[in-house]
Amino acid sequence: MLHIKSPKQMELFDPWAYLGPKRRKRLDQSWAGFFRNDILPALPVSSMAPFFSESFGRPSKELHTILGVLLLQQMLNLTDDETLDQLSYSIQWHYALNITEETDSAKYFCPKTLWNVRNIASTHNIDTKLFETITDKLARKFEVDTDYQRLDSVHLKSNMRRLGRISIISNTIHKFLVNLKRQNPDAFGAVSAALVERYATPKAMVCFSRVKPSDSDKTLQSVSQDLYELEQQFKGDAEVSKMHSYKLLERVFKEQCTVKTTDNGEMIEVVPQKPHDVPCDSVQNPSDPDVSYCAHKGQGFKAQIMETFSPDEDGEKQGGKLRLITHVSVEKASHSDAHAVIPAISSTSQRNLAPKEIQADTLYGGDANWKAAKENGVNLISPVKNAPRSMASTLSTFSFHDDGHVASCPQGVKPQWAKKKKARYIQGFCSDTCSTCPHKEACPVKPGKNNHYLRYDERTFRLARRKAFENTGQFLEKYRWRAGVEATMSELDRRTGAKKLRVRGLRAVRFAVVLKVIGVNIFRAAALTKHLLSPNRHDTRQSFSIFDPFAFFKERFTKNKKYYLQNRIENYVYYNYVPC
């Protein structure tokens, strides 16, 4: 039965009075106070409600508590046991979740309940709804300026062991045989005794962990042959071929092996693929088939993260502005960063958080991305891929008009005529001048029938203009703010443990990482709130209640104005601070 308690419901008596003013003030200034006042009322419990009956069964756990526990677990990087202990005994958690009852129904989850609600939330993308709701609320509350944002990716590792090719194939066979024995004993009985002895006995897999380097090629050939025999044996069996482990077996064989045949189509032998022929999105471990390989950072997943920043050095140093993560997307490690720019712009545009300028590294700054961002009203600032001999690099030393035609070459020579055919530009230079130029060997202007000609297309022109801008001090002054996103990646790892997760599978990894990103936003917002409400700030300004007729009189004529003003601020925050 559905159970929802509104966090905005007022209490007749203060249930936290027993803490005393000092402990209560410390709670209010921590993440727990911010969570209770601003995050808890904003949790999208309506997304979780359809999975519980309104009139049948035992009462469910309170839905704000359910979503709050899932969020706090990832935010604080806790195991399931640690999460249940914190919910049961931690005053900080009780205050953050506004749990005032001293009952097991309010402060206790069994592990099965935690698993069930987490499975519901991850399966139905409630993590994405959480991120959008909380991020949008923080953007409104702190009036975040989203005009300037920076984008980068971070490598993630799931809870899996790194395996070599021999171990990948042998573990895949072992997994298939174990599932086949459990689900279809008759089909398992048809497997040869040698294969069962080699892969399905309790100590069968030990031998594959002791392969000498000199025997690795021979062993790889042997396990590839066994993989082929199993794949062919059950290829026509409709019941077995539906098994997930058999589909995985087929996938591994396709990625890791090839069959040599005669001209008549008869098989000669099964040969392992050469290492450079194995695709990056191949199976890295049968226990986590979603993991892929990145040549730069290895096995795992990848998260694309975009955050706001302020191109104002004083504002960044003083911490007076909230750096808000506005976009997060989890994908396979084999996916290129070049495909992340447009989804990030689209995601933020739908929530009215679109940037006017994005800073990113070279992989994001391809011409297609730059052009698409421009069409969406976004200026993508990124270095152009370094290719010293490319046409764009050579043209970057030329001067251009805004219409795309050349104004002059590096030697100051102007073209005699210029024209454009569809997307191609043609510039005609005087042959007498160009033939005597000392730089004619390296110049892209080449001799023709009547003139020396320079030909280039619109893409080359755009890259040349960007390359020329990249060599200016103005670009360096702008682009220096991109490096700040690395601090966000470090904070995400240090505070929430995002780079090394306790889960497997793309769905579980996405759920954990999105909630951890929400946690970083909450930590930042709580710290900024404490900073803004600190009585030690010289620019602290608090709006007092207009219904207190003696407030300004006392403030003006009291003997100790500083002490009185500080006292007023603390009392106002303690008793009247309500969420937006």
N, C-alpha and C positions, 0 to 999 in steps of 0.2 A: 504493500500500500504506500502511495506517495506521501512523503513527509518533507514539507518545506516550511522553514521558519524565516521570516523576513528579518535581515540584519538591522533594518531601520526601526524595528519595534522597540519602543522605549521601555525601560525597567522602572518600576515604582520606587525601588531602592537600588542604590548603586551596588552591584554584586562584586565589585573589585575594591571596595572601600577598605577591606582587611589588609590590602597590600601596603598601605601607608603612602604618603605623598612622594617620597624619594624613589621607591621602587616603581610606583605608578608613573612617575615622570620619566624614568628610564625606559619603561615599556613604551610609552607614547613617543619617545624620540627614536626608538629602534624601528627595524623593519616591521616588527609585530604590530606596532601602533598604526603605521601607515597601511599595512595590509587590512587591519580591522576597519579602518575608517574609509578607505578609498577602493580597495580591491575587492573585498568580500561582497559589498552590495552590487558590484558590477559583474560578478561571475554569471555566465550564461546558463543558469539552471534550467531554463526552458529547453535547451538542447538535450539535456539529460533526462528530463521528465517523461518523454514518450516511452522510455524503456521500463517504466514502473507503472503498475496499475493504480488507479485512483480510488478503487473501491474493493479490491480483493487482495487477500494475503496479509502477512505481517507487515507492520510499518517498516519502511526502508530507513536507512540512515539518512540524516538530514542532508539534502542535496548540496547546500552551500558547503557543508563540512566535507562531503565526498570530493567535490572539485577542488576545494582548498587543500585537502590532504594530498591529492595527486600532484598539485602544483608545488606544494612545499617540499614533497619528497625529492623532486628533480631539482628544485631551486637550491636545496641544501645538500644535495648529493648523498642521500641516505639509502641504505638497504631497506628491504621490506621490514625486517625485524626492528631496525632502528626507527623506522617511520611509525610503527605501531607503538613502540615504547614512548616516543615523543608525544603521540596523540594521547596516550594513557596518562602520562605523568608530568609533562612539561607545562608550566604555567604560561610560558611564552607562546606556545602553540594554542593553549586554551584562550588566551587573550586575543591572539591573531584571528582565530576562528570564532570568537565570541561565544564560547561554550561556557555557560554558567551553571549547568546542572552537574551534580555529582553522581551520575548514574553510568552504568556500563553501556546503555544504549546510546549515550551521547559521547562518551570518551573511549569507546573500545570498538575496534574492528577486528574480526578474525582474518587470518591471511587469505582465506578463500574470498571473502568480501572484497578485499583490496585487489586481488587478481581479477575478479569479475568486473568491477567498475573500471579498472584500467583497460581491460579488453574491450569493453563497450566504448570507452572514450577514444581509444586508438583506432578501432575498426570504423567508427563513424565520423572520424576527423573532427572530433570536438576540440582537440588541441589547436587546430587552426582557428576555430571559432573563439576560443579563449584568447589566442594571440591578437586577433583582430579587435575584439571587444576591449581588452585591457590597454592595448597600444593606442587605440583611438581615444580612450578616456584620458590617458596620460597626456596625449598630444593636446587635448582641449584644456585640461586642468593647468598645464604649465605653459600654454600658448607657445608650443614648440614651432620654431621656424624651420619648415621642411624644404626651403629653397635650395639649400646646400646639403648634399648627401654624398657618402662614399661607399663603394661596393668592393667586397673581397670574399674569398672563400677560405674555409678552414677544413683540414683533413680530420676525419673521425675514424676511430677504430671500434668495431663491435667486439663483443666478448667471444672471440674465436681464436683458435690456434693457427699459426701460420704453417702451412703445409707445402712440401715439395710435390712434384708431379707424381712420383711413385705413391706417396701417401694419399694424394687426391683420388687416384684411381682405385687403390686398394680400399680406402674408406668408403668410397661410393659402392663398390661391390659388397662390402660387409654390411652396409646399411640396407641394400636391396635384399640380401639374403635373410637378414634378421626380420625385415618386414614381410617378406614372402612366407617365411615359416610361420609367422603369427597370423597372417591374413588368408593364406592359401596353402595349407599343409600338403595337399595333393600335388600341387605344382612344385613345391619345394622338394618333394620326394623324387621328382624327375631330374633334379640337378645332380651332376656327377659327384661321386664321393670325394674325388680329389679336390674339386672346387670347394666343397663344404669343409673339408679338412683344412684347406689352406686359408679360408676367409671367415668361416662361421663358427669355429670352435672358440672357447673362452680365451685361449692363448694364441689364437691364430695370427693376430695383428702384430705380435711382438717382433716377429722376424723382420717385418718391413721397417722397423725403426733401427735396425742394426746393419743396414746394407753398407758395404764398403764402397768408397768412391770408385774403385776399380771395377766393381760389379754393378754399378748403377745402370749402365746402358743395357746390360743383359736382363736385369730385373725389370726395368721399364718395358722392355720388349715382351717379357713374360706376362706381366699384369695387363698389358694392352691386348694380348691374345686372349686372356681370360675374359676381359671386358667384352671383346667381340663375340666370343662364344655365348655368353649369357644374353647379350643383346639380340643375337640371331635366334637363339633357342626360344625366346618368348615373344618374338616379333609378331607372330600371328595369333597370339593368345589375347582375345578381347578383354578378358577379365584382368589379366596381369598388366597389360599395356596401359590400363587406366590408373595404375598405382603411381603415386607421386615419386616414389623412389625409382621406379622403372623409367619414368620420363627423365629423371635426373641422370640415370645411367646412360640413356641415349644421348643426352646433351653433352655429358663428359666425353663420350666416345667421339662425337662429332667434332668437339673442340680439340681433343688431345691426340687423336689417331687418324690415320688414313689407310686405305686398303689398296695395295698394289694388285692389279689384275692383268691378265693376258689380253691379247687382241680379241679373243673370243668371249671375254668377260669372266673368265675363271679366276678365282682368287689365288694369288701367289703367297702373300703374307700380309700381316698387319704391321704397319710401321708407325711409330710415334711421330707426331709432328715436330718439326724443328722449333726450338723455343721462340724464335722471332715470328713464327707463323701462328702461334697460339694467340687468339684475340684478347684484348684487355678486359672485355666483359665476360671472360670465361669463368667457370666455377673455381673459386679459390679454396673453398672448404664445403663439403657436403652438409655440414651443420648450419651453414648460412649461405644459401645459394645466391642471395641478393648482392653479396660483396663482389666488387670488381677491383681491377688493378689500375693504378695510376703510375706511369713510368717515372714520375717525379717524386711521389711521396709513398708509393707502395699500395698495399691492400687496404681496403676500407670503404668509407663513404665520404661524401663531401657536403658541406652546408654553405649555401650562398647567403651572405649577410650584408644588409645595407643599413647604415645609420646616418643620422643627421650630425652636422658639425657646424661650428660657427667660425667663419673666417675672420675672427676678431681675437687677437692674442690675449687681450686683457680679459675678455669674457671667458675664454677657455681656462686661464690660470686661476681666476677667482671662483670658478665653479658656479657662476650665476645663471647658467643655462643648462637645460637638460639635454644630454646627448641620447637620443631615443633610437633604438633599433626598430626600423619601420618595416623591414621585410626579412623573412627567413624562408629558405627553401632547401630541403634535403634531397639529395640525389646520389646516384652511383659515382664512385671515384673516377670512372672512365669517361664521364661526361665532360665536355670541354667548357671552360669558363666563357667561351665566346657566345654560348647560347643563353647566358644568364641575364643579360642587360634588359632585353625587352620584357621578359616576364616580371622583372623587378619593377620596371616603370608601370606596367599594366596593373600589378597588384596594388601599388601605392596610389595610382590614379583612381581606382575604384573606391578608395577610402578617403579621398580628398587629402592625401599626404604626398602628392606627386612632387618631385624635385624640379627645379629649374636648371640645376647643374649637378652632374654626377662625376666624381673623380674615381678612377679605377686604374689598374695596372695595364700592361701592354696587351695581355691576352683578351681583355674586354674591348680594346679599342680598335677593332677591325673597321674597315670602311663601311661594311653593311650595317654594323651596329651604330656607327656614328651617324650615318644617313637616316636610319630608322628612328634614332633618338631625336634627331633634328626635326623630323616630321611630327614627333609628339611634343615638340616645344621644349626639349631638354638638350642642354649643351653638355656633351660627353667630353671630358678632359682626360686624355690618356695618351701616353707616348705611342708613336707609330712604330711598328715592328721594324727593327734595325736591319736594313738590307743595303749595304753601301753601294752596290753596283746596280741597284734598281733605278728605273726611270724616275720614280718619285724623289729619290734622294738627290739625283742630279738636278732635277727641276727645282728643288727647294732653294737653289741659289739664284734663280731667276726672279725678276719682279713682275707681278701680274696686276692687271686691272680687275675690278670686281666682276666683270662679265666673263672672266676666264681666259682672256687673251693676254699675251706677253706684253709687258711694258718695255722691258729691256733685258738683255742678257747680263751675266756677271761683269762683262767688260763695258757695259753701258751702251751697247749697240741696240737700236730699236729695229723691229721688223719693218720691212717696206710695205707689207700688206698682211692681212689676217682674215680668215674666214672659218666658219663652223659648218660641218656637215653632220646633221643628226647629233650624235654624242661625241664627235671627234673634232678636235681643233687642228688647224693647219696654219703655220706661221712662215712667211717667206722672208728670208734675209738676203742681203746683197752678197753675191758670191765673191766679189773682189775683196770685200772686207773680211769675210769668214775664212777665205783661203789663206790669208796671211796671219790669222789669229794664232798666237803661240799655244793656246789650249785646245786646238781643234781636234786633237786625238781623243780627249776625254769629253768633248762637248757632244750633247745629243743632237745638235743641229748637223744634218748630213747633206752632202751635195746632191743636187738633182739636175734636171734638164736645163732649166733657166735660172734657178735660184738655189740657195741652200734652204732646206726645209726642216721645220720642227713639227712633229706630229705627236699628239697625245690625246687621251680621252678624258672624260669628266672625272672618272675615278682617280686617275693619275694626278689630275689637277688638284682634287681635294686632298689627296695624300701629300702632295708637294706643299700646299698651303699649310697643312697641319705640321709638316716636318719643319718648315721655316719658322712657324710660331714656337715650336718646341725648343728652338735654339735661342730664344729670347729670354731676357730676365723676367719678363712678365709671366711667362709660362712657369718658370721655376718658383716665382712668388705664389702663384695660384696652387701649383701641384704639390707644394710641400705639406699641405694639410692632409693628403691621402695617407701618409704614414701613420696617422693617428688611429686608423682602423686596426693596426696590429696590436695596439693596447687593448682593444675590445676583444680580440681573439684570445689574448693572454688572460684577460679577466674572465672570459667565458670558461676557460680551462681551469684557472686557479680557484674560482669561487664555486663553480658548478660541476667540474670534472667532465666537461663535454667531449674532450678529445679521446677519452678512454671510457667507453660505456659498459654497463652491466648487461646489456640486452643484445639480441641478435635479430636480424631481419630488417628490411627497409621500413616496414610499418612501425615496429617498436622503436627503431632508431629515430625515425621522424618524430614520433610522439615525445620521446625523451628530450631531444634537442630543442624542439619548439618550446617546451615548458621551461627548459633551462634558459633560453633566450628571454622568455617572459621574466624569469627570475632576475636576470641582469638588469632589465628595465626597472623592476621593482626596487632592487638594491640602490640603483642610481637615483630614482625618484625619492626614496626614503632619505637618502643622504642629503639631497638637495633641499628637501622639506626641513630637515633639521638645521641645515645651514641658513636657510631663509628666515626661520623662526628663532634663531639664536639671538639672545639679548646682547651679545658682544659685538654684533654687526653694527657698523657705524650708520648704515643706511636702513636699519630695521624700521619698517613702518607697519603698524597694525591698526586696523579699523576697529575702534571701540564701539560698543552699542550706543545707539542714539537715545536709548531709553534710560541711560544712567545720567541724571541731571547734574551730578556732582563730579563727574570724571574730569572734565577739563578744568574746573575750578580747583580741584585738589592738585592736579598736575601742575597748575600754574603757581600756586602759593605754598605748596609743601616745602619743607626745609630741605629734604633730601630728594631732589627730583629724580636723580638717576636710580636710586633704590626703588622709588615708587613706580617709575615707568617700567622697570624690570619686573616688579611684582605684578603689575597690571597685565603685561604680556603673558606671563606664566599662567595667571589665573584665566585669562581669556582662552588660551590654547587648551588648558586642562578641562574647562567646563563647556566651552562653546564651539570647539573645533568639530565641524561636521563635514562629511564628504560632499564633494561637488556633485 
